[in-house]
Amino acid sequence: MADPEVTVNGKRTAIGAVPVHTTALDWLRGQGLTSCKEGCAEGECGACAILVARPGVESPTDLVAINACLAPVGSLDGQEVWTAEGLGSTEDLHPVQHEMAVRGGSQCGYCTPGFICSMAAEYYRSDRDADGDDHAPNGFDIHALSGNLCRCTGYRPIRDAAHALGAPPAEDPLAQRRSCRAPEPVATQLHDEGRDYLRPSTWAEALQLRHDLPNATFVAGSTDWGVEVNIRGVRADCVVAIDRVPELQVLDLGADVLEIGAGLSLTEMDRRLDGRVPLLSQLIPQFASRLIRNAATLGGNLGTGSPIGDSAPVLLALGASVVLSSVDGEREVPLAEYFTGYRQSVRRPDELIRSVRIPLPLAGTTAFHKVAKRRFDDISSVAVAFALDIEDGLVRTARIGLGGVAATPIRARETEAALIGQPWNEETVRAAAEILRGEGTPMDDHRASAAYRAATLGRSLLKLHADSLEGARA
């Protein structure tokens, strides 16, 4: 096995002897690349953003921005990385850097390199166009900067800089880099002070490690684990990374089922689906930030078992199941039967999530309602997902997924039963909304009171009904 190394700003650099929990942020700063800053250490502020080369959707390679504060340095083994220093110089500014400078997009400058990297990722996005919501005439999706915070400049000049960017010139080295394949993931082994960081190259190897190392921590995008390391100081004796294992990168849209690999990033999933699953399309913009979605996975979100993970309510409404794998074989478990308690599930210690399966065809009336203190990049107080089939004015099928109202994500079974077979009218909906108010065990905590959660649940069904009528009139 070759010694771990990373290509940083075009230069191959050995990772060297470092503690295995070292983040990409700390390692890069140790290399003298101090544009990469630590702000929050939990993926909230984007001061640490860097660019990595990933297999592309519309081109062989996409340049993707991620939070270096959450990524273990071992996850960069064999990969290509760019920091703000690698985009341009004081004598020859990169177009993004130039626009930020001339339009006053930087004041104290602490957050600026992170903005530069996130903006550069969008600048180089090969399918950038002006058709999407919140897209500028130059096609720039301002939500590409949703994970970057600025405390002194203000966002208008930063937005102006983004909206002033044209297309990359043909001779731009990074634009040309997109036409070549991204580096393949490599088998990795770091060892220091009795701890290990391992990256298997195949799914079979990952399952064998799961069997042989029952106490190891398995991670994908590290967007959850990275917080544990940084904020809570958690250290695992062995971390096994499976995010880029090829078998977990599948997205197969068949006649009867959609299968999504557990290691596919949410951004890659969304771009490859291209709106074919409207409920997932509603979820994605409200799931954390672009920086987080570029690393986070469905497998990781379900694997934590969190009752406030945003993907679970949507997948429950879609009637999804999870495929659990071990060295002894596979089994498919309906997601509605997967969660057993707070951060607990039926997944055995020797099993890993291989994929998520969504049955087809999809329901015709769907919606995802997320209630949080901020519109974007926040934890849900309540999350509700609906998937109903309405034919000839009657509710034929209904699935409702809830998050944030119980110890686990749940199906609103009583509300579903009150809707199925009934006319889709105000009388039915108001009666069902009263039932929905009491589903789960709405709780008091720092995000919302039990009374507020109950009221929000009831209003969500009323909103779905009103929106469906508005859509029918349109």
Salt bridges, closest charged atoms under 4 A:
GLU5 OE2 - ARG12 NH2 2.24
GLU44 OE1 - ARG374 NH2 3.63
ASP62 OD2 - ARG271 NH1 2.90
GLU80 OE2 - ARG177 NH2 2.47
GLU99 OE1 - ARG103 NE 2.62
GLU122 OE2 - ARG125 NH2 2.67
GLU122 OE1 - ARG290 NH1 3.51
ASP127 OD1 - ARG125 NH1 3.05
ASP127 OD1 - ARG271 NH2 3.03
ASP134 OD2 - HIS143 NE2 2.77
ASP141 OD2 - HIS135 NE2 3.58
ASP141 OD2 - ARG290 NH2 2.78
ASP160 OD2 - ARG156 NH1 2.68
GLU184 OE2 - ARG181 NH2 2.50
ASP196 OD1 - HIS191 ND1 2.77
ASP212 OD1 - HIS211 ND1 3.03
GLU228 OE2 - ARG232 NH1 2.80
ASP237 OD1 - ARG195 NE 3.97
ASP243 OD1 - ARG199 NH1 2.89
GLU259 OE2 - ARG354 NH2 3.19
GLU259 OE2 - ARG357 NE 3.32
GLU268 OE1 - ARG244 NH1 3.36
ASP310 OD2 - LYS370 NZ 2.65
GLU330 OE2 - ARG354 NE 2.47
GLU332 OE1 - ARG357 NH1 2.72
ASP350 OD1 - ARG348 NE 3.11
GLU351 OE2 - ARG331 NE 2.78
GLU351 OE2 - ARG348 NH1 3.27
GLU391 OE1 - ARG396 NE 3.95
GLU416 OE2 - ARG411 NE 2.65
GLU426 OE2 - ARG430 NE 2.89
ASP445 OD2 - ARG453 NH2 3.14
ASP467 OD2 - LYS463 NZ 3.17
GLU470 OE1 - ARG473 NH2 2.96
